[in-house]
């Protein structure tokens, strides 16, 4: 009896982890990450839209993105901000 209960608990735990990972992936902005096959829309944005989307993605933090992905998004945001500063000088 204990084995059946333990096996059931393990199945529930594994299913919950898998479901949490699916939710995490579904919240990612795949277009920003450059994953075209998972991107439902366009991968081309104007600078203001790209900055807004990057800021929103970064705010989701490690609940949605891996530390490596967040680092990449942060670098992209800094590049977008530098581009805006250069364009504003003209």
N, C-alpha and C positions, 0 to 999 in steps of 0.2 A: 504494500500500500504506500509506504514511504517513497519507494522508487517511482511510482506513478505520479505522485504529487510533485516530487522533485523534477521529473521529466517535464511535466506540464509547466512548472515554474520556469524552467530553462527555455522552453519554447516561447513562452510569453515574453521573457526578457530579451531573447534574440529578435523576436518580431518587433518589439518596441524600439530596440536599437536601430534596426533596419529602417523602420518607419521614421525615426528621428533623423537619420542620415538622408532619407529621401526628402523630407521637409527642408532640411538645411540646403540641399542642392537646388531645390525648387525656388528658393529665395535668392539665389545668386544671380547677379547680372552677368550672364554668360557673354553678352556682346562686349562688355568692357574687358572681360578676361581674354577675349579673342578666340573664343570657342564657337566658331561659326555654325557647326552642326547642331549645337544646343541653343543657338540664338534664334529667338522667334521673330525678331525684327531686323532692323537695319544695323549695320556696324559702323555707319558713318553718321557723326553728330556734328553740329556746330559747336564752337568752343564753349559757349555758355551752357548748352545742354550736357556736354561731356563733363564739365566741371560739376554741375548739379548732380548728375548721376554718380560720379565718383564720390562726392561728399556723402550722398545717401548710402552708397555701398559701404563706405568706410565706417559710417555710424553703426551699421549692423554688427560690426566687430567680429569677434571669434565665435559668436553664436551661429554665424553663417559661413564665414570665410576662414580658411586656414591662415596661420601667421604669415606664411610665404605669399599667399594671395593678397593679404592686407598690405604687405610690404610693397608688392608690385603695384597695387592700386594707389598707394600713397605716392610712389615715384611717378606714376602717371598724372596724379593730381598736381604735384609740384611742377612737372613739365608743362601742364596746361596753364598753370598760373604764371609761369615764366613767359610762355608764349603770349598770354594776355598782356603782361607788362610791356613786352616788346612792341606789341601792336598798339598799345595805348600811347606809347612815346611818339608814334608817327603822326 
